[in-house]
Amino acid sequence: MQMRNSTSVRRPLSVVLPSGVGEFVVCLWLGLDAFGRLRKSSAMAEGKVPQVVVLGAGFGGLTFCQHFRNPNARVTLVDRTNHHLFQPLLYQVATAGLSAPEIAQPIRGIVSEQPNVSVLLEQVVDFDLGGKRVRLERATLSYDYLVLALGGVTSYFGHPEWEQFAPGLKTLEDAVRIRNAILLAFEKAETEPDPKRQAQFMTLVVVGGGPTGVELAGAFAELARYVLRRDFRRIDPRRARVILLEASPVVLAHFPPDLSASALEQLQRMGVEVRTSARVKSISQGRVELESGEVIEAQTIVWAAGVSANPLTKKLGVELDRAGQVKVNPDLSLPGHPEVFAIGDMALVLKEDGQPVPGVSPAAMQMARHVARIIEDELALPPGQAPRPPFRYWDKGMMATIGRTAAVAVMGRFQFSGFVAWLAWLFVHLIFLLGFRNKIAVLLDWAYSYLAYKRGARIIFGSPERPRG
């Protein structure tokens, strides 16, 4: 009896013991899990969170910051200026149609409602892709992902010495410099007794028959013929010569042939002298020499003939094309560096037909959204489980304005020219212009210029250099 009782007492003990061990294992696992979460939380508190560095606050870089929504990642946006510039309207500033603040907006104001985005006013100096670092003038940034959106620069096709005589149009400083030069040239012509020198002051040459060159030439012609003609007494600005030089046989060579022909006709109707198949041999102060031997004396010369990638691409150590663009993978990453992406004018991206994606703002914005989705997916899923789709470009068309009610546009299968194309151009640019205040200001200025044939930004400032003969 006692033995059975003792046995019956021991049996429950033999069952309870494994149960206690199981509870101990469960508690140990939960404790380790909690400890791991605590360490992860502590690491995030110490700043050990995914770091995304974006270089450049143009259309590509800014669009990335606006569409990248991972709250656990830190984004550092670096730019050498404190403003985002709406480059398609730079020519309006250069030709006194708009003032600088109407096409620019502070970067910090644009991203102020995104607490995970920090802005640095800095200049990029070098890269250490192996160590995942970017060297700035005053600091060094480490990154988990790097987005290169530094844009392009004016290309003089191996003749950098021409820049001092023929400025390009890439920044607000360029636009103000050109505007000062034009207005000063007419001021100098007003006081010049020599007819030959006076004619030189009233001659403007635009090199390059692409969209920027066509827009500048048309705007210069309008400025002289309709705006400045009321402002002077000794000269007649309507006698000013605006000459557009294009090396290829047609202007707007990337547009359909009938629209290129329409653009040429509209320019000539506005008084612009268009020279096609005219290659520049040399440029000096007040002088343009063509390969044909012709020499054009002009006080104001503007270069709109070429664009190349930012020179910093040469420090990446990857393959580049002739224009300095990075030959990226289909997902827009750099070969051998999946954590680094290049977008916009810095990247050579091929469409399905093998042609390169054009260097326009809609393309840069599409690339930025594509890269933002890739990085978001990879941060949300375990490593290697987020597939990377290739970039697909959606061509929304091309536009170029020539002047008051004059433009050409291609949208899908539809082609426009004249007043209808100008309205479409106006509408599209107002949509993409950042900031409600900017839209209203630009619209009011355009309405004023259109109805009164006046331009309200004809101010010379900044101690500009006097025109030289």
C-alpha positions, 0 to 999 in steps of 0.5 A: 500500500505504501509502495503504491501510494509512493509510486502514485505520488512520484508519477505526477512528479515525473510529468511536472518536471518536463512541463517546467522545463518547457515553460523555462524554454518559452520564457527564455525565448521570450526574454531573448526576443524582448532583449533583441527588440530592446537592442534594436530600439536602442540602436535606432535611438542611437541613430543606427537607422538606414541612412539615405543620402540624396545629392542634388535638389533638382527635379529628380532629387526633390521628387525622391524626397517627396515620394520616399515615405519610410518613417524609419529611414533618415534622408539627407538632401545635399545641394550647393544652393538653398533653392529648387530651380524650375529650369524650364522657365530660366529663359524667362528670367534671362529675357526679363519676362520673370524675376528670379524668385518666381521660378525658385523656392527654398528647399527647406520650405518644400520638405519642411513637413517631412521630419525624416528629411534633413537638408545640407547646404554643401558641395560634393567633393568626392566619393568612396563607394567601397566604404559607402561614404560621400565627402563634402567640403566640410563633412563626410556622410555615410550611407546605406543608399545613395541617390545621385541626382546632380544634374548636368552642366553646359558643354562647350564641346572641348572649348571651355575658354568660350564660356567667358564670352558666351555664357550658358543657361543653367542657374539663376546666376547665369540668367541674371548675367545674360539679362544684365548683358542684354540690357546693358548692350542696349544702354550702351547703344543709346550713347554710342555715336559710331553706327558700326559699334551701335549695330554691334551692341544691338546684335544678339547671337544664340548658339544652338537650335534646340528647345533652349536656343529656340526659346531664347531667340524668340524671347529676345526678338519679342523683347527688342521689337515689342518691349524695349522699342518704347524705352529709348529715344536715340535708337530703335530697338526694332532694328536689333538683330537676333541670330540663331546658329544651329549646326544641324540642317534643322532647328529642334532636330528631335521634333517631327519634321513638320513641327521643326519646319513650323518652328523655323517659320514662326521664328522667321516671322518674329524677325529671328535670323536662323542659320542652319548647318552653321558650325562655330569655329571660335568665339571671342569677345564680341565675335563669333567665327563660323567654319564657313569663314563668316564672322558675326560681331555681336555684343551679346552671345549666349551658348545653348548648344550642349549639355553634359553630365556633372563632372563628378561622375568621373570620380565614381570609377564606373563606365561613362558615355561620351557625355559623362553620363553613368551607364546604369543597370536597368533598375538605375543602380550603378554596376557593382554597387546596387546601393547606389542609384543615378537618375536624371541627366547623370544617367544614361538610360535606354528605352525599349527601342534602344534610344536614350531617355531624354534629359527632361524633367518628367524623365528625372521625376519618373526615375526618382519615383522608381528608385524610391519604390525600390528602396522602400521595398528593400527596407520593408522586406528581408535582404534579397526578397525584394525584386528590382523591376527595370525602369520603364519610361513613359514619354509624355511628349515634348514642348518648346515655346517660341514666343507670344502665342507661338510654340510647338508640342508633341503629346503622344499621337497629337501634334500642335503648333502656334497658339494651341501649342502655346496654351498647352505649354503654359498649362503644363508648366504652371502645373509643374511649378512648385508652390501656389504663390509661384503659380499665381505670380507667374500667371499674373506676370504672363497675363501682364506681358501678353496684354500690355506687351511689357516685361516687368523684370528689366532691372540691372543689378549686382554691379554688372560689368560694362559691355566691352567692344 
